[in-house]
Amino acid sequence: MPRKIARLFVIKTRWEAYLIIYALALGATSRGAHYLEVYPGYGGDLLFLACTGAVFMAGAKILDCLKYEKDARLAAEVPIKN
């Protein structure tokens, strides 16, 4: 049973990855808007850019990991014949 629950938290497809990246972006822009109110000027702008930049880096890492996991799965399934 714990294994079935754990599978719910695994990103399996690019579609799921895009949904998660979208949710991260919504949260980051909300947090960035809060920073713009609290820290007016360059400080708030830089914090806003840091929030959104983190989403770009995390999204790229998520998509790269999906690609590497898919390649590893395919390599494990296909035996190499010499």
N, C-alpha and C positions, 0 to 999 in steps of 0.2 A: 504493500500500500504506500509506503513512503516513496518508493520508486516512481509510482504513478503521479504522485503529487509533485515530485521533483521534476518530472518531464514537462510540467506546465510552465516551468521557469526557464526552459531551454529554447533559444531562438533557432528555429529549424529552417525557415524560408526567408527569402529576401523581402517578401511582403510583411512578415512579422517584424523584420529589422526596420523597414521603413516606418511602420507604425510606432515602434519604440523611439526611433530617431525623431519623429514628429512630436511625440510626447516630451522628449527631452528638450526640443527646441521651444515648445510652448512654455515649459517651466523656466528655461533660461531667459527667454525674452521677458517673462513676467518679473523674474528676479532682476534683470537688467533695468527694466522700467522703474522698479523700486530704487535701485541704485541711482538712477538719474534724478529722482526726487530728493533723495537723502544727500547726495553729493553732487551739487550742481557744478557745471563746468567740466574741465578736462578730466578730473578724477572720476566723475560719474560716467563720462564717455568711455574712458579706458576700462572701467569695470564692466560696462555693458558689452564692450568688444571682447573682453576676456570670457564672459559668460557664453556669448554666441560662438566664439572661437573654440571653446571646449566642446561644444556640440558638434562642430565640424570634425574635430579630431576623434571624438568618440564614435561618430557615425562612420567615419572612414575605417576605424579599427573594427567595428562590428561587421561591416561588409567584407573587409579583408579576411576576418576570421571565418566567416561563412564560406568564402571561396576556398580557403585552405582546408577546412574540415571536409568540404565536398571532394576536393582532390585527394585527400588522405583516405576517405571512404572508398573512392573509386580505385585507388592504388591497392587497397587491401582486398578488394573483390576480384580484381583481374590478376591471375597468376602470370608471371613472366616466363615465356617459353624460350629456351636457348637451343 
